[in-house]
């Protein structure tokens, strides 16, 4: 239960950073450099939480690899967070050219978002079951569904943040910011839903 709580808190903190970071008012308040740090810190919390989740999945299985989609979901998610680390770290660098921004920031962001989308889809398939029609809309299904929506929004944000070489401007700044914030909000809701409840602890204690 302790690991589950730490995982949920890690994802919640990371999500909060990505929720706050895109708001124009926040950037004006703290400055672009500090805003970049917020995104980077958020990505680190994502990585820590994803690493703990992958560890838990590996311990439960007793070994790595195999065909377990839950383990692969955690593994692909962890890779995605590492790519976000690279992207957000590069975004803190100043005086990058358009080509460097697309190569060092946009490319790992797109691939990281793709990893999140694959991970979210695998988790949804496991929870929804055959036919992708869940038997009941319980808390577990709601958690993976809202996380999958967050992955989709992050993917849209990544595409919209491409820097057009001919103009040097972002393809769609509003879409990039809004989809990042809304995607992070979905992840935050998912993290809160995944927090262990006291009833869960009592059930574990009695088994």
Backbone torsions as a table, in degrees:
resi	resn	phi	psi	omega
1	UNK	NA	-34.7	-179.4
2	UNK	-63.5	-42.2	178.3
3	UNK	-64.7	-41.1	-179.8
4	UNK	-61.4	-40.3	178.9
5	UNK	-67.2	-41.6	179.2
6	UNK	-64.2	-39.2	178.1
7	UNK	-63.0	-46.7	-179.4
8	UNK	-63.2	-42.3	179.8
9	UNK	-65.5	-40.9	178.4
10	UNK	-60.5	-46.1	177.8
11	UNK	-66.5	-34.5	179.5
12	UNK	-65.7	-44.4	179.9
13	UNK	-65.2	-45.2	177.9
14	UNK	-60.2	-42.2	178.9
15	UNK	-64.0	-40.4	179.5
16	UNK	-61.4	-38.2	178.4
17	UNK	-64.3	-43.5	-179.6
18	UNK	-74.5	-19.6	175.6
19	UNK	-77.4	-40.1	-177.4
20	UNK	-78.1	-40.6	-172.4
21	UNK	-53.5	-41.5	-174.1
22	UNK	-76.1	-12.5	-174.7
23	UNK	-69.8	126.7	-179.1
24	UNK	-56.0	-39.5	179.6
25	UNK	-61.9	-34.7	179.0
26	UNK	-70.0	-42.2	178.2
27	UNK	-60.5	-43.3	179.4
28	UNK	-65.8	-30.9	-178.4
29	UNK	-74.1	-45.0	-172.9
30	UNK	-104.6	-18.1	-177.3
31	UNK	95.7	157.2	-176.1
32	UNK	-63.6	-37.4	-178.0
33	UNK	-65.1	-47.4	179.4
34	UNK	-65.8	-35.9	178.0
35	UNK	-63.1	-39.8	176.6
36	UNK	-63.0	-36.4	177.6
37	UNK	-64.8	-39.5	178.9
38	UNK	-59.2	-45.6	178.0
39	UNK	-62.3	-42.8	-179.1
40	UNK	-64.7	-43.8	177.8
41	UNK	-61.5	-42.0	177.3
42	UNK	-59.1	-41.1	179.6
43	UNK	-66.4	-33.8	177.5
44	UNK	-65.3	-43.0	177.5
45	UNK	-64.3	-37.2	174.6
46	UNK	-58.8	-45.0	-178.2
47	UNK	-65.3	-43.6	178.8
48	UNK	-61.0	-45.8	-179.6
49	UNK	-65.4	-42.7	179.9
50	UNK	-65.0	-37.4	178.1
51	UNK	-64.5	-42.3	177.5
52	UNK	-65.0	-38.9	178.9
53	UNK	-65.9	-41.0	177.3
54	UNK	-64.4	-40.4	177.0
55	UNK	-60.3	-46.1	179.9
56	UNK	-61.5	-41.6	178.4
57	UNK	-64.8	-37.1	178.9
58	UNK	-69.0	-41.0	179.3
59	UNK	-64.4	-41.6	-179.9
60	UNK	-63.8	-37.7	-178.4
61	UNK	-79.9	-28.3	-178.1
62	UNK	88.3	-8.8	177.5
63	UNK	-163.6	167.3	-179.3
64	UNK	-88.6	175.0	175.5
65	UNK	61.9	-151.9	-176.4
66	UNK	89.0	-172.9	-175.8
67	UNK	-102.6	7.9	-178.1
68	UNK	-67.0	110.7	-178.0
69	UNK	-65.4	-26.5	178.0
70	UNK	-65.8	-42.0	178.7
71	UNK	-66.3	-43.3	179.7
72	UNK	-65.0	-35.2	176.1
73	UNK	-60.0	-45.2	179.0
74	UNK	-67.0	-39.5	-178.3
75	UNK	-66.3	-45.9	-179.8
76	UNK	-66.6	-37.7	176.8
77	UNK	-60.8	-42.4	179.5
78	UNK	-62.1	-42.8	177.1
79	UNK	-60.4	-41.6	178.4
80	UNK	-60.0	-39.5	179.8
81	UNK	-67.1	-35.0	177.3
82	UNK	-64.5	-37.9	176.9
83	UNK	-66.8	-36.1	175.1
84	UNK	-65.5	-34.3	174.7
85	UNK	-58.6	-46.3	-180.0
86	UNK	-63.8	-44.4	-176.9
87	UNK	-64.8	-48.9	-177.1
88	UNK	-71.0	-30.7	176.2
89	UNK	-67.0	-44.3	179.0
90	UNK	-64.5	-32.4	-178.9
91	UNK	-66.4	-18.9	178.0
92	UNK	-80.6	-11.9	-179.3
93	UNK	-78.9	140.1	-179.3
94	UNK	-96.2	160.6	174.2
95	UNK	61.4	36.4	174.7
96	UNK	-82.5	143.1	175.1
97	UNK	-75.4	169.5	178.4
98	UNK	-59.8	-42.7	179.7
99	UNK	-63.7	-40.0	179.2
100	UNK	-68.1	-38.2	178.3
101	UNK	-62.2	-44.0	179.8
102	UNK	-68.6	-35.0	-178.0
103	UNK	-79.0	-42.4	-173.0
104	UNK	-93.1	-26.3	-176.8
105	UNK	-108.7	-55.1	-173.3
106	UNK	-69.2	-44.5	-175.7
107	UNK	-61.0	-53.0	177.1
108	UNK	-64.5	-28.3	177.0
109	UNK	-65.5	-44.4	179.9
110	UNK	-64.5	-46.5	-179.7
111	UNK	-68.5	-36.4	176.0
112	UNK	-63.8	-41.3	177.8
113	UNK	-65.9	-37.0	176.7
114	UNK	-63.7	-40.0	177.0
115	UNK	-62.7	-42.9	178.1
116	UNK	-61.7	-40.4	-179.3
117	UNK	-65.1	-43.7	177.2
118	UNK	-62.9	-45.0	179.6
119	UNK	-61.4	-45.5	-179.7
120	UNK	-64.1	-38.1	179.0
121	UNK	-67.1	-41.3	177.5
122	UNK	-62.2	-44.0	179.5
123	UNK	-63.6	-38.7	179.1
124	UNK	-66.2	-41.8	179.4
125	UNK	-61.2	-41.9	179.9
126	UNK	-62.8	-43.1	-175.6
127	UNK	-76.5	-41.7	-177.0
128	UNK	-72.5	-32.0	179.1
129	UNK	85.1	-170.5	-178.2
130	UNK	-58.4	137.7	179.4
131	UNK	78.4	-1.2	-179.8
132	UNK	56.7	27.6	177.6
133	UNK	-116.6	101.4	-177.2
134	UNK	-62.9	146.1	178.6
135	UNK	-68.6	-31.5	178.0
136	UNK	-150.4	149.6	-178.9
137	UNK	-91.4	74.7	-177.9
138	UNK	-92.0	-174.8	-176.9
139	UNK	-63.8	-37.0	-179.2
140	UNK	-64.3	-44.7	179.4
141	UNK	-64.9	-42.3	179.9
142	UNK	-60.5	-39.1	-179.3
143	UNK	-63.0	-49.8	-177.3
144	UNK	-71.0	-31.9	179.6
145	UNK	-67.8	-43.9	-179.5
146	UNK	-70.7	-32.2	175.6
147	UNK	-67.4	-38.9	178.0
148	UNK	-63.8	-40.1	176.1
149	UNK	-61.1	-40.8	177.0
150	UNK	-61.6	-38.4	178.2
151	UNK	-64.4	-40.3	178.0
152	UNK	-63.0	-44.3	-179.7
153	UNK	-65.1	-39.4	176.7
154	UNK	-62.9	-37.6	178.4
155	UNK	-64.2	-42.9	177.3
156	UNK	-62.6	-42.0	179.1
157	UNK	-60.9	-42.2	-179.3
158	UNK	-62.5	-44.3	179.1
159	UNK	-63.6	-43.0	-177.5
160	UNK	-68.4	-18.6	-176.4
161	UNK	-89.3	6.1	177.5
162	UNK	-60.4	135.6	179.4
163	UNK	-91.2	116.1	-177.6
164	UNK	-71.0	118.8	-175.8
165	UNK	-58.4	-36.3	-174.8
166	UNK	-71.0	-26.0	-178.0
167	UNK	-113.6	-23.3	-177.0
168	UNK	75.9	10.7	-179.5
169	UNK	-111.9	159.6	-179.5
170	UNK	-70.5	142.4	-175.7
171	UNK	-54.2	-49.3	177.4
172	UNK	-150.8	91.2	-175.1
173	UNK	-63.0	-41.7	-178.6
174	UNK	-62.2	-45.3	179.3
175	UNK	-64.3	-40.9	179.7
176	UNK	-61.4	-46.3	-178.3
177	UNK	-68.8	-47.0	-177.5
178	UNK	-66.0	-42.3	-179.2
179	UNK	-69.5	-33.7	174.4
180	UNK	-63.5	-47.5	-178.7
181	UNK	-64.9	-45.2	-179.1
182	UNK	-68.2	-38.3	176.4
183	UNK	-63.3	-42.5	177.8
184	UNK	-63.8	-36.9	177.0
185	UNK	-62.5	-41.5	176.1
186	UNK	-60.5	-45.1	178.9
187	UNK	-63.4	-36.6	178.8
188	UNK	-65.0	-43.7	177.3
189	UNK	-62.5	-43.0	178.1
190	UNK	-61.5	-39.4	179.4
191	UNK	-65.8	-41.7	178.6
192	UNK	-64.7	-41.4	179.3
193	UNK	-64.8	-29.8	-177.7
194	UNK	-84.9	-4.9	176.2
195	UNK	-61.7	131.3	179.0
196	UNK	-61.3	137.5	177.3
197	UNK	-94.2	161.6	179.9
198	UNK	-61.4	-32.7	178.7
199	UNK	-66.4	-33.9	176.7
200	UNK	-64.4	-42.1	179.9
201	UNK	-63.9	-40.1	-179.6
202	UNK	-67.5	-36.1	178.7
203	UNK	-65.4	-41.9	177.8
204	UNK	-63.8	-39.9	-177.3
205	UNK	-65.4	-28.9	-176.5
206	UNK	-92.7	-5.0	179.7
207	UNK	-96.1	NA	NA
